[in-house]
Amino acid sequence: MTPTTPPLLQGPSSKEKRYDRQLRLWAASGQLALEEAHVLLLNYGCGVVGVEALKNLVLPGIGGFTIADETLVKYEDLGVNFFLDEDAVGNSRAQACCEFLRELNPDVQGRYVSESIEACLTKPDFLPSFSLIIFTNPAPRKILETVSSAATTLQIPLFHVQSVGFYAEFSVALPHAFPVVDTHPDPVSAAELRLLNPWPELQALAKDKTSALETLPDYEHGHISYLLLLLHYLDVWKSNNDGQPPNNYEEKREFRKLVQEGARTSIAEGREENYDEAVAAVLKVLNPSFLRSGVRGIFEACECSNLTKESADFWIIAAAIASFHEAHGVLPLPGTLPDMKAQSADYLQLQTVYRSKATKDYTEVLAAVRETEARLGRQQRIPQSEVETFCKGAGFAKLVRGTSLQRARYLARSTWGDGALFAYEALRAPDSLLSLHIAFLAYSSLANDEHSDTSATGEPTMDSIAQKETVLLNRAKQILRDLWQENGKDFDAELQVDKTGDDNDEAGAEADTDNEASKVEEAVSRAVKEIARADGSELHNISALAGGMVAQEAIKVITKQYVPIDNTCLFDGIKSCSAVYRL
């Protein structure tokens, strides 16, 4: 008999090998979204942080990028921008950076535009072709307002980035409704096992496997999965407690003792691992199902209850899942199981029960989606895979309400709006980094002023830096006055009380507790001094770190996986710390 050669196994493709680690983070669907994205960089200032952000998008395989930058390369640029060399001096910075970035990943399409950004924005088809915009500061206020307004209208995510000296800041302006279904919660907390309200098939399996629990051989007794053990002992507990499960902490402690007493100790191993797992899981899994605030916010959103033919697919599915929850009191079962001690055949059987229930729930939701589509007269059907993904991640879905850039809003109207109270309280908190934002706002304001120019030689003198520091501090104080006034407070009056208290111990004690204007002024002054000292220059290590943070959030937005920041991140390179504020 002629031996036959077994068929070759299909190995991973070259792309799967290259992107192996990141595919484990956002899977093939996330990689596809990344490869279909086209990112625009509007590059102002030193231009380092924006290019560093692009670097961290090019490496994981962004579909394409475009750099819009009219600046020519100068010798001083070579010391901070690693994507420039001496041959680029005197030539287009956009072109030089684009060429070096393309070398990092041949699969990424890179383009550059050397004409002025203002001229680019006059073309009606320019911005709509991009899926995400990164805008670096300092830039003319008119340009910032134009880009921010266009991004809001076109519903294109906009990242505003700024890096000066040891400080960096970036803000994310998302569309008004930005839903994230695949939030990647902690696997332990995400497990939805329904032990307090099991469905008939799960109850039947538990009774079948544990009906003769006391007489099982040691090996089988030690391999009953902890889920079935808990269901068995829940029945025992309920029979002695008027049919009620353990509801509070004390009762759950007693229930844990009940489970522990069922473990066999006279065995070779000394203890049974499955019982240890059951005891450890009591406090985690014996909890009633509930709606998390993020999911409740989705169900209560007006977009969920007022569906139209033009409603996004997300809202059609969300409405169907809301109806499912109203009918059953629970969300669709995800169908995933954690690892546990069990025989392979028994684990597969248990897994089949959970998956079958998840499929049944998904089918009911899908039917509701199809009924809604027919009622609204929608021609294009929502893909089944999208409905299934939503059902699996419904328990941890989140809706981010995007806002326009706070910087653009403030520079246009000198008001904080709805964020005034939060900013006021955040500034007065210990170790607050919001003082950096105040300094950056003052710097953005100054960037549009003719007094921000350096000396004729291009090298700032100590006098010009000192003068800039004074001007920046005055503008920063005016920003604080405006903020205090919006909250019905008088910044100068509080400041005067603080200073008066320095000469009076009793008044000083009261000032320390009730008036913190001097502390805020001191923190803002420190931030202003560093920004004035840097005089608009970037430190490569700070910009590289900030660019990596921007790219990380951009990937979240592009893939619609994980939850992006909401909405402003500040980094202090002196203290090596960061903070996120919603402004």
DOKEGU-581773 format. One line per 4 residues: for each residue x, z, y of C-alpha. Coordinates in steps of 0.25 Angstrom, whole numbers, plus 5000, padded with zeros to 4 digits. Each point is the difference from the previous one (the first is absolute). Example, Ala and Ser with C-alpha at 12.3 -4.5 7.8 and 13.67 -1.06 7.14 Angstrom:
// residues 2
5049:5031:4982 | 5006:4998:5014
// end
This chain:
// residues 583
5000:5000:5000 | 5006:4996:5013 | 5001:5012:5010 | 4993:4998:5013
5006:5004:5013 | 4991:5009:5008 | 4996:4996:5014 | 5008:5004:5012
4994:5011:5008 | 4997:4997:5014 | 5009:5008:5009 | 4998:5003:5014
5002:4989:5010 | 5011:4999:5010 | 4990:5005:5011 | 4996:5012:4992
5014:5004:4997 | 5004:4999:5015 | 4988:5008:5005 | 4999:5009:4988
5000:5013:5007 | 4991:4996:5012 | 4990:4994:4990 | 4999:5014:4994
4995:5005:5014 | 4990:4990:5004 | 4998:4991:4988 | 4999:4985:4999
4988:5000:5009 | 5008:5007:5011 | 5011:4991:4998 | 4991:4988:5002
4994:5005:5013 | 5015:5002:5005 | 5003:4986:4996 | 4988:4994:5007
5003:5008:5013 | 5007:4994:5012 | 5006:5010:5010 | 5002:4997:5015
5011:5008:5007 | 4999:5000:5016 | 5014:5004:5003 | 5004:5007:5013
5011:5010:5005 | 5012:5001:4991 | 4992:4994:4989 | 5006:5008:4988
4989:5009:4995 | 4991:4987:4999 | 5010:4993:4992 | 5003:5012:4991
4985:5001:4997 | 5000:4985:4996 | 5012:5002:4991 | 4992:5011:4992
4988:4990:4999 | 5009:4988:4996 | 5007:5007:4989 | 4987:5003:4992
4995:4986:5002 | 4991:4998:5012 | 4994:4986:5000 | 5006:4997:5014
5004:5004:5013 | 5001:4995:5014 | 5009:5006:5011 | 4996:4997:5014
5012:5004:5010 | 5005:4992:5012 | 5013:5009:5001 | 5014:4995:4999
5010:5007:4992 | 5010:5009:5008 | 5013:5006:4995 | 4994:5014:5001
4989:4996:4990 | 5011:4999:4989 | 5002:5015:5000 | 4986:5003:4996
4993:4988:4994 | 5006:4998:4986 | 4993:4986:4999 | 5009:4994:5011
5014:4995:5000 | 5010:4995:5010 | 4995:4986:4998 | 4987:5003:5005
5004:5005:5014 | 4994:4992:5010 | 4990:4994:4991 | 4985:5003:4996
4999:5015:4995 | 4987:4995:4992 | 5007:4989:4993 | 5013:5008:4996
4991:5012:4995 | 4991:4990:4992 | 5011:4993:4993 | 5007:5013:4995
4986:5006:4996 | 4997:4988:4992 | 5013:5002:4992 | 4995:5013:4995
4989:4993:4992 | 4999:4985:4998 | 4985:5001:4996 | 4996:5005:5014
4997:4989:5010 | 5006:5004:5014 | 4997:4993:5013 | 5005:5003:5015
4994:4997:5014 | 5010:5000:5011 | 4991:4998:5011 | 4994:5011:5008
4990:5009:4994 | 4990:4998:5011 | 5000:4985:4998 | 4998:5002:4985
4987:5009:5003 | 4994:4989:5008 | 4999:4991:4988 | 4986:5003:4994
5005:4998:4985 | 5012:5008:5001 | 4996:5015:4997 | 4988:4996:4990
5010:4995:4990 | 5006:5013:4997 | 4996:5012:4992 | 5008:5011:5007
5007:5001:5013 | 5012:5009:5003 | 5002:5002:5015 | 5013:5006:5006
5001:5007:5013 | 5003:5000:5012 | 4991:4988:5003 | 4992:4996:5013
4987:5008:5000 | 4992:4987:5002 | 5006:4994:4987 | 4997:5014:4992
4986:5000:5005 | 4998:4985:4996 | 5006:5002:4986 | 4992:5013:4998
4987:4993:5005 | 5002:4988:4991 | 5004:5008:4988 | 4987:5008:5001
4991:4988:5002 | 5007:4993:4988 | 5000:5013:4992 | 5015:4998:4997
5008:5013:4998 | 5010:5003:5011 | 5012:5008:4999 | 5006:5005:5014
5015:5004:4998 | 5010:5007:5009 | 5014:5005:4998 | 5008:5006:5011
5013:5009:4997 | 4997:5011:4990 | 4984:4998:5001 | 4991:4990:4994
4985:4998:5000 | 4990:4990:4994 | 4985:4999:5001 | 4991:4993:4990
4987:4993:5006 | 4991:4996:4988 | 4987:4993:5000 | 4988:5009:5003
4996:5001:4986 | 5012:5000:4990 | 4996:5005:4986 | 5010:5004:4990
4995:5001:4985 | 5013:5000:4993 | 5006:5013:5006 | 5009:5004:4988
4995:5015:5000 | 5008:5010:4991 | 4997:4996:4985 | 4996:5015:4997
4991:5002:5012 | 4994:4986:4997 | 4996:5002:4986 | 4985:5000:4999
4996:5006:4987 | 4986:5005:5002 | 5001:5011:4990 | 4989:5008:5007
4990:4989:4999 | 5005:4991:4988 | 4992:4988:4996 | 4994:4999:4986
5011:4992:4993 | 5010:5010:5005 | 4992:5012:4995 | 4998:4993:4987
5015:4998:4998 | 5004:5014:5004 | 4990:5006:4990 | 5005:4991:4989
5014:5004:5002 | 4998:5015:5002 | 4988:5003:4991 | 5010:5006:4989
5011:5004:5010 | 5002:5013:4993 | 5002:4994:4986 | 5009:4988:5005
5014:4999:4994 | 5011:5005:5010 | 5005:4986:5003 | 4986:4995:5003
4997:5013:5008 | 5012:4998:5008 | 4997:4986:5004 | 4986:5001:5005
5000:4995:5014 | 4999:5011:5011 | 4988:4992:5006 | 4992:5002:4987
5005:5014:4998 | 4994:5004:5014 | 4987:4993:4997 | 4999:5008:4987
5003:5013:5007 | 4991:4997:5012 | 4989:4999:4990 | 5004:5014:4994
5001:5006:5014 | 4986:4994:5004 | 4993:5006:4988 | 5004:5014:5005
4998:4998:5015 | 4986:4994:5001 | 5004:4986:4999 | 5009:5001:5012
5015:4995:5001 | 5011:5009:5006 | 4997:4998:5015 | 5010:5009:5007
5015:5004:4999 | 4997:5013:4992 | 4991:4993:4990 | 5010:4989:4998
5011:5010:4997 | 4991:5006:4989 | 4997:4986:4995 | 5015:4998:4999
5001:5012:4992 | 4990:4995:4991 | 5007:4987:4998 | 5014:5007:4998
4993:5009:4989 | 4997:4987:4992 | 5014:4996:4999 | 5008:5002:4987
5013:5008:5001 | 5004:5001:4985 | 5005:4986:4999 | 5015:4995:5000
5000:4995:5014 | 4995:5014:5005 | 4990:4995:5009 | 4990:4988:5001
5004:4990:5012 | 4985:4995:5001 | 4995:5014:5002 | 5011:5002:5011
4995:4987:5007 | 4986:5005:4999 | 5003:5013:5006 | 5008:4994:5011
4989:4990:5003 | 4988:5009:5002 | 5002:5002:5015 | 5003:4986:5002
4989:4993:4993 | 4988:5009:4999 | 4995:4997:5013 | 4987:4994:5004
5000:4985:5006 | 5000:4999:5015 | 5002:4990:5011 | 5013:5001:5007
4999:4998:5015 | 5006:4986:5000 | 4989:4995:4991 | 4989:5007:5007
5005:4994:5013 | 4999:4986:4993 | 4986:5003:4995 | 4995:5005:5014
5006:4988:5008 | 4990:4991:5007 | 5007:4988:4993 | 4996:5006:4986
4985:5002:5004 | 4998:4987:5009 | 5004:4989:4991 | 5000:4986:5004
5003:4986:4995 | 5014:5001:5007 | 5003:5014:4995 | 5014:5001:4994
5001:5001:4985 | 5004:5015:5001 | 4987:5004:5006 | 4992:4993:4990
5007:5007:4989 | 5000:5013:5007 | 4985:4999:5002 | 4998:4998:4985
5009:5012:4996 | 4992:5008:5010 | 4987:4997:4993 | 5007:5003:4987
5004:5014:5005 | 4986:5002:5006 | 4994:4997:4986 | 5010:5007:4991
5006:5011:5009 | 5014:4995:4996 | 5009:4988:5003 | 5003:4989:4990
5009:5006:4990 | 5015:4994:5001 | 5002:5001:4985 | 5014:5004:5001
5006:5012:4991 | 5012:5008:5002 | 5011:5002:4989 | 4997:5011:4990
5004:5005:4987 | 4991:4992:4989 | 5001:4991:4989 | 5001:4986:5004
4987:4996:4993 | 4993:5011:5006 | 5005:4997:5014 | 4996:4986:4999
4987:5004:4996 | 4998:5009:5011 | 5006:4990:5010 | 4989:4990:4994
4989:5010:5004 | 5005:5001:5014 | 5002:4985:5002 | 4987:4997:4994
4993:5009:5010 | 5008:4994:5012 | 4996:4986:4996 | 4986:5005:4999
5000:5006:5014 | 5008:4987:5005 | 4989:4991:4994 | 4989:5008:5008
5008:4999:5013 | 5003:4985:4998 | 4985:4998:4997 | 4996:5007:5014
5011:4991:5007 | 4994:4987:4994 | 4986:5005:5004 | 5005:5003:5014
5007:4986:5001 | 4987:4993:4996 | 4992:5008:5010 | 5009:4997:5011
5001:4985:4997 | 5015:5001:4998 | 5006:4987:4994 | 5013:5005:4995
5001:5011:4990 | 5009:5012:5000 | 5010:4999:4989 | 4997:5009:4989
5015:5005:5000 | 4997:5005:5014 | 4988:5008:4996 | 5007:5006:4988
5012:5004:5009 | 4991:5007:5009 | 4992:5007:4989 | 5014:5006:4995
5005:5004:5013 | 4986:5004:5007 | 5003:5015:4999 | 5012:4999:5009
4996:4988:5009 | 5003:5002:5015 | 4995:4993:5012 | 5010:5000:5012
4994:4998:5013 | 5010:4992:5008 | 5002:5001:5015 | 5006:4991:5010
5014:5004:5005 | 5000:5013:5008 | 5012:4996:5008 | 4993:4987:5004
4987:5008:5003 | 5008:5010:5009 | 5009:4990:5007 | 4987:4992:5004
4991:5012:5004 | 5009:5013:5001 | 4991:5007:4991 | 5000:5006:4986
4985:4999:4997 | 4995:5006:4988 | 5014:5005:4996 | 5002:5008:5012
4997:5014:4994 | 5008:4997:4988 | 5012:4996:5008 | 4999:5012:5009
4999:5009:4988 | 5011:4993:4992 | 5010:5001:5012 | 4998:5015:5001
5003:5002:4985 | 5013:5006:4996 | 5011:4989:4996 | 4990:4989:5004
5007:4986:5000 | 4989:4994:5010 | 5009:5003:5011 | 5008:4988:4995
4987:4991:5002 | 4999:5005:5014 | 5014:4996:5003 | 4998:4986:4993
4988:4998:5009 | 5008:5003:5012 | 5011:4991:4995 | 4989:4988:4998
4995:5002:5014 | 5014:5000:5006 | 5003:4987:4992 | 4990:4992:5008
5007:5006:5013 | 5011:4993:5008 | 5008:5013:5001 | 5002:4999:4985
5011:4990:5001 | 5015:5004:4998 | 5011:4997:5009 | 5005:4986:5003
5011:5001:4989 | 4990:5003:4990 | 5006:5014:4996 | 4992:5012:5005
5008:5010:5009 | 4997:5015:4999 | 4993:4999:5014 | 4990:4990:4995
4998:5008:4987 | 4998:5012:5008 | 4990:4993:5009 | 4993:4994:4989
4998:5014:4994 | 4994:5005:5012 | 4990:4988:5001 | 4997:5002:4985
4998:5015:5002 | 4991:4998:5012 | 4991:4990:4992 | 5000:5009:4988
4995:5011:5008 | 4989:4991:5006 | 4996:4997:4986 | 4999:5014:4997
4992:5003:5013 | 4990:4989:4996 | 4998:5006:4986 | 4998:5014:5005
4990:4995:5010 | 4992:4993:4989 | 4999:5013:4993 | 4996:5007:5013
5013:5007:5002 | 5010:5000:5011 | 5014:4997:4995 | 5008:5004:5013
4992:5013:5001 | 5003:5004:4986 | 5015:4996:5002 | 5000:5009:5013
4994:5012:4992 | 5011:4998:4990 | 5011:5000:5010 | 4994:5012:5008
4999:5007:4987 | 5016:4999:4998 | 5001:5010:5011 | 4989:5010:4995
5001:5005:4986 | 4985:5003:4999 | 4996:4987:5006 | 5011:4993:4992
4994:5006:4987 | 4986:4995:5004 | 5006:4986:5003 | 5007:4999:4987
4987:5002:4993 | 4990:4992:5009 | 5008:4990:5007 | 5010:4991:4993
5002:4989:5010 | 5014:5004:5002 | 5003:4999:4985 | 4994:4986:5000
5007:4996:5013 | 5013:5004:4993 | 4998:4993:4988 | 4996:4987:5007
5012:5002:5009 | 5009:5000:4988 | 4994:4987:4995 | 5001:4993:5013
5015:5004:5001 | 5003:4993:4987 | 4992:4988:5003 | 5007:4999:5014
5014:5002:4994 | 4997:4989:4990 | 4996:4991:5011 | 4991:4991:4990
5011:4999:4990 | 4998:5002:4985 | 5008:5007:4990 | 5001:4992:4987
4998:5011:4990 | 4987:5005:5008 | 4995:4986:5001 | 5003:4997:4985
4992:5013:4996 | 4988:4997:5009 | 5000:4986:4995 | 4999:5004:4986
4988:5010:5004 | 4993:4988:5007 | 5002:4991:4988 | 4995:5011:4991
4987:5001:5008 | 4999:4985:5001 | 5000:4998:4985 | 4989:5010:4999
4992:4992:5010 | 5003:4987:4993 | 4997:5004:4986 | 4989:5010:5004
5006:5010:4991 | 5004:5014:5003 | 4995:5006:5014 | 5007:4995:5012
5003:5010:5012 | 4989:5002:5010 | 5005:4996:5010 | 5013:5004:5007
5013:5005:4994 | 5012:5006:5007 | 5014:5003:4995 | 5010:5009:5007
5014:4996:4995 | 5006:5013:5006 | 4992:5009:4992 | 4998:4990:4989
4985:5002:4999 | 4987:4992:5002 | 4986:5002:5002 | 4987:4992:5000
4989:5001:5011 | 4987:4993:5002 | 5000:4996:5014
// end
